[in-house]
Amino acid sequence: MSLEVSCLARNNADWQRLLEICALADTLILDEDGIYDPASFNDRLLLGLKGTMSEAELHVIKARLRGGILNKARRGEFRCPLPTGLVYDYSGNVALEPDMQIRETIVHFFETFSRVGSASQTVNSQSNRLRCSGSGKYSKPSPAMPTCP
């Protein structure tokens, strides 16, 4: 017995599968409006409509949330998570990270990318740098990684 199956009704395919399993197992479904037998055509039709309405409700909720985000963006109030190295300052403007170690690491990362020319080589170079400096999770040498100069 389950008191809240409406989360399954948010996806009509899952809801229909649940109704089919309940019909095969002679299991009743109940909610605040009544008790339904999925093996009965009329009850199954009503449960199918409830599932479709629940899925449509989810679509409306998502559309309203998206509209709210767009309205905030139009007003200039929308704040999303920023990439590493950028922060919001006290007035809400995007600024560079004040921590110099973070700024230097980001500059080094992009300089390395410009030098080696590929993302995988940049990551390998950063991993070797961490391992050679004795910090980070690669502090112990492994056979797969080259040794430090």
Secondary structure as the mmCIF struct_conf table of DSSP 4:
data_model
#
loop_
_struct_conf.conf_type_id
_struct_conf.id
_struct_conf.beg_label_comp_id
_struct_conf.beg_label_asym_id
_struct_conf.beg_label_seq_id
_struct_conf.end_label_comp_id
_struct_conf.end_label_asym_id
_struct_conf.end_label_seq_id
BEND BEND1 LEU A 3 LEU A 3
TURN_TY1_P TURN_TY1_P1 SER A 6 CYS A 7
HELX_RH_3T_P HELX_RH_3T_P1 LEU A 8 ARG A 10
BEND BEND2 ASN A 11 ASN A 11
HELX_RH_AL_P HELX_RH_AL_P1 ASN A 12 LEU A 24
TURN_TY1_P TURN_TY1_P2 ALA A 25 ASP A 26
STRN STRN1 ILE A 29 ASP A 31
TURN_TY1_P TURN_TY1_P3 GLU A 32 ASP A 33
STRN STRN2 GLY A 34 TYR A 36
TURN_TY1_P TURN_TY1_P4 PRO A 38 ALA A 39
BEND BEND3 SER A 40 SER A 40
HELX_RH_AL_P HELX_RH_AL_P2 PHE A 41 ARG A 75
TURN_TY1_P TURN_TY1_P5 GLY A 76 GLY A 76
HELX_LH_PP_P HELX_LH_PP_P1 PRO A 81 PRO A 83
TURN_TY1_P TURN_TY1_P6 THR A 84 GLY A 85
STRN STRN3 LEU A 86 TYR A 88
TURN_TY1_P TURN_TY1_P7 TYR A 90 SER A 91
BEND BEND4 GLY A 92 GLY A 92
STRN STRN4 VAL A 94 LEU A 96
BEND BEND5 PRO A 98 PRO A 98
HELX_RH_AL_P HELX_RH_AL_P3 MET A 100 VAL A 116
BEND BEND6 SER A 118 SER A 118
HELX_RH_AL_P HELX_RH_AL_P4 ALA A 119 SER A 133
TURN_TY1_P TURN_TY1_P8 GLY A 134 GLY A 134
BEND BEND7 GLY A 136 GLY A 136
TURN_TY1_P TURN_TY1_P9 LYS A 137 TYR A 138
BEND BEND8 LYS A 140 LYS A 140
TURN_TY1_P TURN_TY1_P10 PRO A 143 ALA A 144
BEND BEND9 MET A 145 MET A 145
HELX_LH_PP_P HELX_LH_PP_P2 PRO A 146 CYS A 148
#
